[in-house]
């Protein structure tokens, strides 16, 4: 095979005799990946035993897919990951707005050009990233947006309104020989849904009352919130029937998977001369905070509790720790318990309260979730009997004061003067690193407070344990 790509239909015929449709193409590439044991959706965490097997089966069968799940479950990531099952590029009729197959064009203009030019028909190549067309469904999406409309310029040039070549194609025809994805499908108006399922099944549609038959080669993938999808009146039954398979997504089922998502998706905050060290218990607390929110009766579970809460909280506490580094002149970023409050602005607005608790202060709810998360993680690391010497010292008059803006070096004396503190800190972090020590001491003190072993009062921005 020549290294020069064919530039005309005649040259292409010397290389291949036909082009596969999009379902065949995806099936062949999927099978190749399976045989070579290649990762299928490398950036998706926690779906290996649940969602991905269902997707593999759907692609092998060439099914149109509807993904049902609450927000922040990776539905869009799944859809975009399906692009990897397309060829790196495919030949198409040059200048065609719907990427027509040069062997078997479907639009009027390309059919005419093929009849006139034959094997001299010029071809171009469409990369895989241009073969996914996404559309967010909203109530104002029109038939013209999705399907197309009569182009007044073409009419002005002399074409009639019932001339198929006068049509300006919308997003769906432009996804020909690729994947068309519509997010939040139930938000489409009913008349648009009708036009949409005609395109999916019958390959025909109407523009300005003029019927057009266009056998498009499209794999349709949609996403929806389960509550909207199952609600009467939100989606017409015939459209539901056009989707061959329904796949239910989910949030990470385990805390360690939530942490993996958090670490993978967080935006890096790399700064010259600044080292970042995030204690594992801090990550566990943030992930547990999200898990607690997903089980809270005060939070609407129909809307879901997005993984973005963990991700943005993680970024926020790192930002708070970086700010402290610049304020006190430190070089190691290690978030503390007192940094958790900085995550509240990143969380607020991502949670929807149940109607019965609308009078609840969102800040108080977040504080309660944080306390519960800290207590769960603390109990996994310590039993209070292990820390009895620390508790006894405070019962005998010992006191400790911590604050978000306090330099890390100020915490090092705690290892010397509080009996048992050094051993407890060493079980969590490097006891020679002041930033890590400060984080561990705050965690231990707050955990003992939440275990009813220490009293705590907040004075301005300081926490005083005694």
N, C-alpha and C positions, 0 to 999 in steps of 0.2 A: 504494500500500500504506500502510495506517495506521501511524503511529508507535507506537500502542498494540499490544503483542503480544497475539495471541489467547489467551484464557483458558479457552476451552472447545473441544471437538472441532468443534462447529458453526462457530465463528469461524475455526478453523484451516482448515476445508474451503473457506472463501471465499478463502483465500490460496493453498493448494496442494492438490493432489488425492492425493498420496502422499508418503511419506518414503523416501529411498534407504536401502538397508542399509549397514552400516558399510564394506564393501568398495567399493561404488559411491561413497560419500561421500568416502573417502580417495582414490580414483582421480580423481574430479573436481577435488578440491582440489590434488592433485599436478599434474595437467595444467595447471590455472590458474597454479600457481607456475612451471612450466616455460615456459609461454607468456610470462609476465611477467619471466622471468629472475630470479626471486627466489632467494635462498640457501635451500637445502633443509635442510642440517644445519650451521648457521653455527658451532657450537662444536666441531665435529669436525675434527681436523687430520690430514692425510695420507691420507684415504680417498677423495679426489675421483676418482681414476682406478681405484680398486680396489673398495672396498666399496659406495660410494654408487650407482654404476651398477647393481649387482646388487640393491640395495634398491629402487631405482626400478622395476626390472623386476618385482620381487616384488609391490610395491604395485599396479602397473598390472594385474597378473594376479590380484590378490586372494588371494595365497598365504599360508598359514600358514608361519611362518619359524622356523628354528632357527639361532641364532648360535653358532658354535663358535670358541673362542679362549681363550688363557691369561688369567690374571687381569691386570687393569689395562690392557686393550686397548680400553676404551670401549664394551663391550657394553651396559651399563646406560644409558649416555648415548645410544647409538643407539636403544634402545627408547623412552626418554623423548622423544627427538626426533621419534618417529613421531606423537606426540600433535598436533603442529602440522599434520598432514594431516587432522585432524578439524575439523568446523565449530566455531565459537566456542561454540555451544550448540545443543541439539536439544530439540524438544518431546517430552514423555513423559507418561504417565498420572500424575496427581498422587497421591502416596502409595504408588506401586508400588515395591517393593524391588528390582525387576530392570529398572527404567527402560523399561517396556513401551511399544511403539509404539501410540499411540492409534488409528491406523487399523486395526491388526491385532494386538491383544493376544494373548499366548500363555499367560499365567498364568490360573488358574481365577478368581481374585477379579476381575481386570480384565475378563475375558470377561463375568462376571455383571454387573458395574457397567455395561459398555457396553450389555448387553441391557436393563438397567433404565433407564438414563439417556439413552441415545442421544446426540444432539448436545450434550446438557448435560454430558457427561462432562468433568470439570475436567482441565486439563493444567498441567504445570509445565515448567521449562526446566533442562536439565542442562548445566553448563559443561564444556568439553573436558577440564579438568584432573581432573574426577571420572570420566572415562570410561576412564582407564587404571587397571587393578587389577593390582598386582604382588604376587607371593608368592615368598619364598625357600624353595626345596624343602629339607626336612630329613627325616630318617628318621621323625620323630614326627608329620609332617603326616597328618591323618586324612581319611577321606571326608567327615566332617561339616565340616571346615575348607573343603575345596574345593567339594564338591557340596551338602551340606546334611544336615539331620536332622529328625526329627519334633519339633515344638515342644510340650513337655509342657504349657505354658500353654494353647495352643490346644486340646489334647486335653481338658484340665480344663474348658474352656469348652463341651465337648459334641461336638467334632469327633472322628471315628473315626481310628484309626491309618492306614487306607487312603484317607483323604481327602487329596487333593493339596493342598488349602488349609491343611492342618495342618503343612505343611513350612516349616521355617525355612531359607531358601536360604543356601548357602555362597558363597565368593568367585567361583566361575566363573559361576553364574547372575547374580550381582550385577554382573558385567562385561557383561551383555547390552547390545548396541548400542554396544560399545566394544572396547577391546583388553585381553586378559588376557595377562599376562606372568609366566612362571615361570622364576626364576633357578636355575641348577644343577639342571637337570631330572633327571639320572641319580640324584640323591639321593632321589627319591620311591620309596617302597616299591612292590613289583610290583602289589599289589592296587589301589593308588591310581593307578598308571599305567594299569591296565585301565579303571578308572572314567573316567579322564581322556580316553582315546582314544575311548571310547563317546560322551562328550559332544561331542568334536570332529567325529566322523564320522556317528554314527547319531542324534545328538540325543536319546539316552535314557540313563537311569541308574536305579539302584535305591537306595532308602533303606529300611533295615530290611526288606528283602525285597519291598518294594512298588515295582513298576516305574512309572517316570514318563517320559512323552515330552514333551520341551520343546524346540521348534525354536529354539534360541538363535541370536542374530545376533552372533557374536564372531569377531574376528581373534585368533588365538593366536600369540604370539611367545615363544620360549624361548631360554635360553642354557645353555651347557655347556662344560666343559673337553674338548677333543678326545679326550684320553686316556680320560676317564671315559665319553664318549659311544660310543667304539668298543670299549670293553672288554666282553667277553662277560659277561652277567649283570647289568650295571649298568642296562641299559635294554631293555625288551622290544621285539622286532622290529616288532610291529604299531603301536606308538606311533611308532617311527621313520618308518614308512610313512605316517603321518598328516600329517607335515610335508611341505609341497609343495616347499620349497626349503631348501637348507643353505648358509649363507654363512660363510666362514672369515674371521675378523678377524685383524689383525696389529698389531704394534707399529710406531711410526714408522720408516720405512725409512732415513731420513737424519738426521744429527745436528741440522741446522737445524730440522727438524720436531719433534724431541724438545725443542729449546729453546723453540719456540713453545708446545708443550703445557705446559712448565714455567712459562713466563711467564703463560700464560692461567689456569692452575689454582692457582697459588700464592696463598695468603691474603695480602692486603695488610697490611703492617705500617707504616701511616702514623702518624707521630708529629709533633706540632707542633714546629717549629723544627729538625727533623732532615731532612736531604736524603739521598736514597738514590742512589748511583751504583754500578752493578754492572759492572765491566769485562767486556767481551765474552769474554775468554779464561777468566774464571772460569765463565761459563755454559757455554762449550765443554767445560771440564774436567768439570763435573757431568754434562753429557749424554754425554760420552765414557765416563765412569765407568759409566753405565748400559749403554751399548753394549758395553763390555768385559765386564760381568757377563753379558750375553746371549750372549756367545761363549765364556765360561769353561767348561772341562770340569769344574771343581770345583763348579759350581752346577747344580742340577737345572733343565733347560730345559723339562721336562714341566710343572712348576708355573708356569714363566714368571718373568720379571723385570719387574715392574710399572712403569708410568710414574710411579707414586707415589714410587718411589725418587728420581727426578730432582726431583719436585715438593717432597717433604719435605726433601731435602738442600738445595735452593735456599732454602727457608724457614729451615732451621737455620743456614746460614752467614750469612744476613742477621741472624738473631737474635744470633749470636755477635758480629758487627760492631757491632750496636746496643749490646750490653752494653759493648763496648770504648769506644764513644762516651761513654757515661755515666761510665765509670770514669776516662777521661782528659780528659773535658771537650771532646770534639770534636762537630762539627755535621754532618759528612758521613759517611755509612755506605758503606764500600767494603770488601767482604770480601777476605781475603788467603788465601794458601796455608796459613798457620797456622790459619785458621778451618775448614779442611776436616775436621779431626778432630771438630769439633762436630757434623758430619753423621752420624757413625757410629751414635749411638743411634737416629737416624731410619731408618737402613738395616737395622740388625740386626733380625731377625725377619721381614723382607720377603724374605730370600733363604733358599732351602733347599739345603743342601749335598748332593752326591751321596753315596750310601752308602759308596763307596770312600774318601771323604776325611772321614769323620765325625770323625776325630781332629784334623783341621785346626782351628786356632784361628781363629774367625770374624774377630777383630780383625786378625790377621795377613793374612788373605785380603783384607779391605777395604783395608788399607795397600798391599798389592800392586796391587790394582785402581786405587787412587788414583795410585800411582807410574806405572803404565802409561798412565793417562789423561793425566797431566801431560806425560809424555814425548811422546805422540802429538800433543798440542796444541802443545807447545813446538817440535817439529820442523816443524810447519806454519807457525809464525811466524818461526823463525830457522834459519839454518844456523850451525854452530859457528864457521865462518870469519869470519862477521860479528861475532862477539863475541870475537875473538882478543885484542884489547887488554885486555878484562876478565880473560880467563884469564891473560894474561901478567902483569898486575898482581898477581893472587893467587899466581902462581908466584914472584914477586919478594918475597913476604912480606906482601902485603895480606891483611886478614881482615875479616869482616863477621859481625855477630850480629843475628839477628832473633827476634822473639817475638810471640805473639798479643796480649799486653797492652802492647806497646811503642807509645808515641804516634807518630802519623804524622810529626810534625815531625822526629823523630829519624832518619828515613830520608833527609831532604833532603840531608844532607851527602854521602850516597853519590853523588849526581849530580855533585858537585864533585871528590871525591877518587878515585873509581874511573874510570879512563880508559874512555871509550866507553859508560859506563852511561847518560848523559843521552840520547844518540842512540838507544840501544836502548829506553829508557823512552818516549821521544817517539813511537816507532813503534807504541806500544800505547795510551797514555793521554795525558791533559793533564799535561805535566810541571810545571805551575804549581800543581797540586792535590796537597797532601801525602798525603791518603788514597789517591788513585789511584796516586801514585808508590810508596807503600809496598807496594801490591798488586803493581805491576809489578816492583819490585825483587825481591820474594820469588819471583815466578814465574820471573824470569830466573836467579836464583841456584839455585833448585831444579832448573830445567831443565838448567843446566850441570852440576850434580851428577849428575843421572840420565844425562847424556851422558858421564859419566866424565871431566869436565874439572875439577871441583872436588871437594875432600874436604868431608865434612860430619859433624859429630858433634852429638848431642843431649845437652845438659846441663840436667837438670831440664826446664823448659819452654822452653828457649832452643835455637835452631839456630845453630850456629857453622860458618861456611864459611871454608875456608882452603886 
